[in-house]
C-alpha cells in the first residue's frame, strides 16, 4: 500500500502547515486532498468524496472531538491521530487508529508511522476485543468533585453543588447552587464522559444540565423543546432530534 492520497483534519493553522511540510518531505509524490478544520466539515467531506489512503486527524477540533466524525459518517480508511493530549490514546483504538502521535510531530515519528502503514505491519485486531479491553480499563464511577486552582493553592468543588455547565469564549464554566460561577479546566466533551448520565444531560453544544436545574419545559417550533433553568435567564433549546432522548432522561 502506498499513501498517495492524504487528508489532514487539523484546526490549528501552524500545525496543519507543519504536517503538510513534513509529509512533503517524507512522501513528496503524495497528494494532500484536503485540510479540514472542524467535525462538521469533515463529515461533509467524507460524505462527498472518495476515501483517502490515510487521515492525519487531530482530536480536539474547533467544534468538538474528532471521534464525533465516526458517529456521523462512515470512515473506513486508516487514521493516524495527531494530538497534544495523551489521555485519548486508548479510546482512539476504537476509531480506525493505526498510530497515535503526540505534538509537536517529529519527522522521524511520522515517517515511522507512514512506513508501518504502507508495510501493513499494523495488526488488525477484532473490534469486540478492543471494546472489551477498553471497558475493563475505564473507571466504573463518575466524577464527584473538581480540584480547582485558587490563588496560590487549590479548592474542591463538589459536583452536587453544580446546576449546569456551559461553554463561553472557549472556556467551560459551572453555575453553582449559590449562584456563583467557576471556570472548569475540562471541555464539555470531556465532562460528558465523566458525569453521571442519570443526573447530567448534554442539552446542546453549549450546555450540560443537571436534572434538578430544569425549572420549566415548553414545546418549541418544529418539534424542539425550550428549557428554563434555575438561576439562568437564558432559554436552552433542545433540538428535535434530541427531544425524545431528553424526555426519556427527565422522566416524561
C-alpha positions, 0 to 999 in steps of 0.5 A: 500500500502506498499513501498517495492520497492524504487528508489532514483534519487539523484546526490549528493553522501552524500545525496543519502547515507543519504536517503538510511540510513534513509529509512533503518531505517524507512522501513528496509524490503524495497528494494532500486532498484536503485540510479540514478544520472542524467535525462538521466539515469533515463529515461533509467531506467524507460524505462527498468524496472518495476515501483517502489512503490515510487521515492525519486527524487531530482530536480536539477540533474547533467544534468538538472531538474528532471521534464525533466524525465516526458517529456521523459518517462512515470512515473506513480508511486508516487514521493516524491521530495527531494530538497534544493530549495523551489521555485519548490514546486508548479510546482512539483504538476504537476509531480506525487508529493505526498510530497515535502521535503526540505534538509537536510531530517529529519527522522521524515519528511520522515517517515511522508511522507512514512506513508501518502503514504502507508495510501493513505491519499494523495488526488488525485486531477484532473490534469486540476485543478492543471494546472489551479491553477498553471497558475493563480499563475505564473507571466504573464511577463518575466524577464527584468533585473538581480540584480547582486552582485558587490563588496560590493553592487549590479548592474542591468543588463538589459536583452536587453543588453544580446546576449546569455547565456551559461553554463561553469564549472557549472556556467551560464554566459551572453555575453553582447552587449559590449562584456563583460561577467557576471556570472548569479546566475540562471541555464539555466533551470531556465532562460528558464522559465523566458525569453521571448520565442519570443526573447530567444531560448534554442539552446542546453544544453549549450546555450540560444540565443537571436534572434538578436545574430544569425549572420549566419545559415548553414545546418549541417550533418544529418539534424542539423543546425550550428549557428554563433553568434555575438561576439562568435567564437564558432559554436552552433549546433542545433540538428535535432530534434530541427531544425524545432522548431528553424526555426519556432522561427527565422522566416524561 
